[in-house]
């Protein structure tokens, strides 16, 4: 049987209904965004409390989390392919709770960064496992649509997370943000434990052997569709992480409007969620390939316009917010489709493939985002230049990875 095109078995599903399943998957996906976006208003307070120098080093609170998140993904897939999705997911969520609490009590910047790396390691489990769980049940356009629905809820997190972080900062200080993350992880743990059944049947589990893992890694890395679309996402996330690393300093220091950071995220998060909803409406008619390329084409165009505005010295907070909102709205047309296409030929090794792809995407994106963020010079030029470059490379990779397929291939 050809595993790459075999439909996922959904006939014996005994788990939560469709809406609850989407909500649970979104909660798991948002664990990463919550642990990054809630931090943004608190970076200055953390800087002052832990005496961080130079100022750009405060970005490492975000980046170290992302490095832990990316590096650990390589482990979760093989473990879940061998032992099943649910036990590995529950273990990672318990670790998430413990690491968030550890961040809350860190007494130095060094200890905080170490705890953030571990926190990222824990968060990687929910990201990898939810992709594997969804692939266990869906494939092709159906998977892309469900990933888009999940993304709609997930992308609403940046709308509220900075505001929640700002409120916690004012009421209880920056350490309270980490305690709320611990509570968030505990809620996710209980929901999974009580409502989510195992999605990987015993007969589909793979031995935890070096030879089998090497074989799965090789299959993932050698497949053009798999590796190509993973690299597309790495460069797109590089632009996004560059924005996340830079936005606090841009709003606070460049434009001196710290009170508006929540409003900036409301606009951007709302636009990203709206484009993800649009994707659910058009992907079945147009296909994942076409929508992906449309999204990337718009990403390049808008990135180029914003770079030109910034380089010419015409940037204002209004132009920054509007052009970043339009650029990041393209993410909703890119992420679900690139992710679904990357996983499409990997159904028989979904856990390991998700780990390999996730590590490439997260480490690559975090590294690019760090480079963009550390180039901050008081203006928006480094961010917009990095954005435009990442967009052009992403489109080039997508054209290579998604060459027109024969009629028998999945759209």
C-alpha positions in Angstrom: 0.0 0.0 0.0 1.3 3.5 -0.8 1.5 5.2 2.6 1.9 8.7 1.1 -1.5 8.7 -0.5 -3.4 6.5 2.0 -6.3 8.2 3.7 -6.2 8.7 7.4 -8.6 6.4 9.3 -11.3 8.4 10.9 -14.1 5.8 11.0 -13.3 4.6 14.5 -12.8 8.0 16.2 -14.1 8.0 19.7 -12.7 11.4 20.8 -14.2 14.9 21.1 -16.4 16.4 18.4 -15.0 18.5 15.5 -15.3 21.9 17.3 -13.8 20.6 20.6 -11.0 18.9 18.7 -10.1 22.1 16.9 -10.2 24.1 20.1 -8.0 21.6 21.9 -5.5 21.6 19.0 -5.5 25.4 19.0 -4.8 25.4 22.7 -1.8 23.2 22.2 -0.5 25.2 19.3 -1.0 28.4 21.3 1.3 27.2 24.1 4.2 28.4 22.1 2.7 31.8 21.2 1.6 32.4 24.8 5.1 31.8 26.0 6.5 34.4 23.6 3.9 37.1 23.0 3.0 37.5 26.7 6.6 38.4 27.4 6.8 41.3 25.1 5.5 44.1 27.4 7.6 42.7 30.2 11.0 42.8 28.5 11.9 46.3 29.8 10.8 45.3 33.3 12.9 42.1 33.1 15.8 44.2 31.8 15.6 46.5 34.8 15.1 43.7 37.4 17.9 41.5 36.2 20.3 44.3 34.9 20.6 43.2 31.3 23.2 44.9 29.1 23.2 45.9 26.2 19.5 46.5 25.6 19.3 44.2 22.6 20.1 41.3 24.9 16.6 41.4 26.3 15.5 39.7 23.0 17.2 36.5 24.2 14.3 35.9 26.6 12.3 35.2 23.4 15.1 33.6 21.3 16.4 31.1 23.9 12.9 29.8 24.3 12.7 29.4 20.5 16.0 27.5 20.4 14.9 25.1 23.0 11.6 24.7 21.2 13.3 24.0 17.9 16.0 21.7 19.1 13.8 19.4 21.1 11.3 18.7 18.3 13.7 16.1 16.9 13.1 13.9 19.9 9.3 14.0 20.3 8.4 12.5 16.9 10.3 9.2 17.2 9.1 8.8 20.7 5.5 9.3 19.7 5.8 7.0 16.7 6.9 4.3 19.2 4.9 4.9 22.3 1.9 6.8 20.9 0.9 10.4 20.9 -1.0 10.8 24.2 1.6 9.7 26.8 4.4 11.8 25.2 2.1 14.8 25.0 1.1 14.5 28.6 4.7 14.3 29.7 5.6 17.4 27.7 2.7 19.3 29.2 3.7 18.4 32.7 7.3 19.6 31.9 5.8 22.8 30.5 4.1 23.6 33.8 7.3 22.9 35.8 9.5 25.0 33.5 7.1 28.0 33.5 7.2 27.9 37.3 11.0 27.7 37.2 11.1 30.9 35.0 8.9 32.6 37.6 11.5 32.1 40.4 14.7 32.7 38.4 17.0 35.1 40.3 19.4 36.1 37.5 19.4 36.6 33.8 21.5 33.5 33.2 19.1 31.3 35.2 16.1 32.8 33.4 17.7 32.0 30.0 18.4 28.5 31.1 14.8 28.0 32.3 13.6 29.5 29.0 15.5 27.0 27.0 13.9 24.2 29.1 10.5 25.9 28.7 11.0 25.8 24.9 12.0 22.1 25.1 8.7 21.4 26.9 6.6 23.5 24.5 8.0 21.6 21.5 6.1 18.5 22.5 2.6 20.1 22.1 3.6 21.6 18.7 4.9 18.3 17.3 2.3 16.1 18.8 -0.7 18.2 17.6 0.7 18.0 14.0 1.1 14.3 14.3 -2.4 13.9 15.8 -4.0 15.9 13.0 -2.1 13.9 10.4 -3.2 10.7 12.0 -6.8 11.8 11.3 -6.6 13.9 8.1 -4.6 14.5 5.0 -4.3 16.8 2.0 -7.0 19.6 1.6 -8.8 18.3 4.7 -5.7 18.7 6.8 -5.0 22.1 5.4 -8.5 23.3 6.2 -8.3 21.9 9.7 -4.9 23.5 10.3 -6.3 26.8 9.1 -9.2 26.5 11.6 -6.7 25.8 14.3 -4.6 28.7 13.1 -7.6 31.1 13.4 -7.8 30.5 17.1 -4.0 30.3 17.5 -3.5 33.6 15.7 -6.0 35.3 18.0 -3.4 34.7 20.8 -1.2 37.6 19.7 -4.2 39.9 19.9 -4.7 39.2 23.6 -1.4 37.9 24.9 0.5 41.2 25.0 -2.5 42.9 26.7 -2.8 40.1 29.2 1.0 40.3 29.8 0.7 44.1 30.2 -2.1 43.7 32.8 -0.2 41.1 34.8 2.9 43.3 34.7 1.0 46.2 36.2 -0.9 44.2 38.7 1.6 41.7 39.9 5.0 42.1 38.1 6.7 40.1 35.4 7.0 36.9 37.4 3.2 36.6 37.4 3.3 36.1 33.7 5.2 32.9 34.1 2.9 31.6 36.8 -0.1 32.2 34.4 1.7 30.1 31.8 2.1 27.3 34.3 -1.7 27.4 34.9 -2.3 27.4 31.2 -0.1 24.3 30.8 -2.0 22.6 33.6 -5.4 23.3 32.0 -4.0 21.8 28.7 -2.7 18.7 30.6 -6.1 18.1 32.2 -8.0 18.5 28.9 -5.8 16.1 27.0 -5.8 13.6 29.9 -9.6 13.6 30.1 -10.8 14.1 26.5 -8.2 13.1 23.9 -7.9 9.4 23.0 -4.8 7.9 21.5 -4.7 8.5 17.7 -1.9 6.2 16.7 -3.0 2.6 16.4 -0.7 -0.1 17.7 -0.1 -1.6 14.3 1.2 1.7 13.0 3.8 2.2 15.6 7.4 2.1 14.6 10.3 0.5 16.6 12.5 2.9 18.4 15.7 1.9 16.7 18.6 3.9 15.3 18.2 2.3 11.9 14.4 3.1 11.7 15.0 6.7 12.9 17.8 7.2 10.3 15.5 5.8 7.7 12.7 8.2 8.6 15.0 11.1 8.8 16.4 10.3 5.4 12.9 10.0 3.8 11.9 13.4 5.3 15.1 15.2 4.2 15.3 13.6 0.7 11.7 14.3 -0.3 11.5 17.5 -2.3 7.9 18.4 -1.2 8.7 17.7 2.5 12.0 19.5 2.8 11.2 22.3 0.4 8.0 23.3 2.2 9.7 23.0 5.6 12.3 25.5 4.4 9.6 27.8 3.1 8.1 27.9 6.6 11.6 28.4 8.1 12.1 31.6 6.2 8.5 32.8 6.7 8.9 32.2 10.4 12.3 34.0 10.3 10.5 37.1 9.2 7.8 36.6 11.9 10.3 36.0 14.7 12.3 39.0 13.5 9.1 41.1 14.0 8.5 39.6 17.4 12.1 40.2 18.5 12.0 43.8 17.2 8.5 45.1 17.8 8.8 45.9 21.5 11.9 48.2 20.9 10.3 49.7 17.7 7.1 50.7 19.5 8.7 51.6 22.8 12.0 53.2 21.7 11.7 54.2 18.0 8.1 55.7 18.2 7.9 56.2 22.0 4.3 54.8 22.1 4.6 51.9 24.6 0.9 52.2 25.4 0.0 51.2 21.8 1.8 47.8 21.7 -1.5 46.0 22.5 -3.3 47.8 19.7 -0.5 46.9 17.2 -1.0 43.3 18.0 -4.7 43.5 17.8 -4.5 44.7 14.2 -1.8 42.2 13.2 -3.3 39.2 15.0 -6.8 40.0 13.7 -5.6 40.2 10.1 -3.7 36.9 10.4 -6.8 35.2 11.8 -9.0 36.7 9.0 -6.6 35.4 6.3 -6.6 31.9 7.9 -10.4 31.9 7.8 -10.2 33.0 4.1 -7.9 30.1 3.5 -10.5 27.6 4.8 -13.0 29.1 2.3 -10.8 29.0 -0.8 -8.3 26.2 -0.4 -10.7 23.4 -1.5 -11.5 25.3 -4.7 -8.0 26.5 -5.5 -5.8 23.8 -4.0 -3.0 24.1 -1.4 -0.3 24.8 -4.0 -2.0 27.8 -5.7 -3.1 29.4 -2.4 0.4 29.0 -1.0 2.0 30.7 -4.0 -0.6 33.5 -4.0 0.2 34.1 -0.3 3.9 34.1 -0.9 3.6 36.4 -3.9 1.7 39.0 -1.8 4.3 38.5 1.0 7.1 39.5 -1.3 5.2 42.5 -2.8 4.3 43.9 0.6 7.7 43.2 2.1 9.3 45.1 -0.8 7.0 48.1 -0.4 7.6 48.3 3.4 11.4 48.1 2.9 11.2 50.9 0.4 9.2 53.1 2.7 11.5 52.5 5.7 14.7 52.9 3.6 13.4 56.2 2.2 12.9 57.6 5.7 9.1 57.8 5.4 8.3 55.3 8.2 5.8 56.3 10.9 4.0 54.2 13.5 0.9 54.2 11.3 2.8 53.0 8.2 4.7 50.4 10.2 1.5 49.0 11.7 -0.4 49.0 8.4 2.3 47.5 6.3 3.2 44.9 8.9 -0.4 44.0 9.3 -0.8 43.4 5.6 2.4 41.5 5.3 1.7 39.2 8.2 -1.8 38.7 7.0 -0.2 36.6 4.2 0.9 34.2 6.9 -2.7 32.8 7.1 -2.5 31.8 3.4 1.0 30.3 3.8 1.4 28.4 7.1 -1.4 25.9 6.9 -0.8 25.1 3.2 3.0 24.8 3.5 2.6 22.6 6.6 0.0 20.4 5.0 2.0 20.0 1.8 5.2 19.2 3.8 3.4 16.4 5.7 1.4 15.1 2.7 4.0 12.4 1.6 5.0 11.6 5.2 1.8 10.0 6.6 3.5 6.7 7.4 6.2 8.4 9.5 4.1 11.4 10.6 5.7 11.8 14.1 9.3 11.6 13.0 8.7 13.7 9.9 6.9 16.3 12.0 9.9 16.4 14.3 12.5 16.8 11.6 10.4 19.4 9.8 9.6 21.2 13.0 13.3 21.4 14.1 14.2 22.8 10.7 11.4 25.3 10.8 11.9 26.4 14.4 15.7 26.5 14.6 15.9 28.1 11.2 13.2 30.6 11.9 14.7 31.4 15.4 18.2 31.9 14.0 16.9 34.2 11.2 14.7 36.1 13.6 17.6 36.6 16.0 19.8 37.9 13.2 17.1 40.4 12.2 16.3 41.4 15.8 20.0 41.9 16.8 20.4 44.2 13.8 18.0 46.7 15.4 19.5 50.1 15.1 16.7 52.4 16.3 14.9 52.3 13.0 12.7 49.8 11.1 15.1 49.4 8.2 16.8 46.1 9.5 13.4 44.5 10.2 11.9 45.4 6.8 15.1 44.4 4.9 15.2 41.1 6.7 11.5 40.6 6.0 11.8 41.3 2.3 14.8 39.0 1.9 13.1 36.1 3.8 10.0 36.6 1.6 11.9 36.4 -1.7 13.8 33.2 -0.6 10.5 31.6 0.6 8.8 32.2 -2.7 11.8 30.8 -4.6 11.8 27.7 -2.4 8.1 27.2 -2.8 8.3 27.3 -6.6 11.0 24.6 -6.5 9.2 22.4 -3.9 5.8 22.6 -5.4 6.3 22.2 -9.1 3.1 21.3 -10.9 2.0 17.8 -10.1 0.3 15.1 -12.3 -3.5 14.9 -12.1 -3.3 12.0 -9.7 -1.5 13.9 -7.1 -3.3 15.5 -4.1 -4.0 19.3 -4.5 
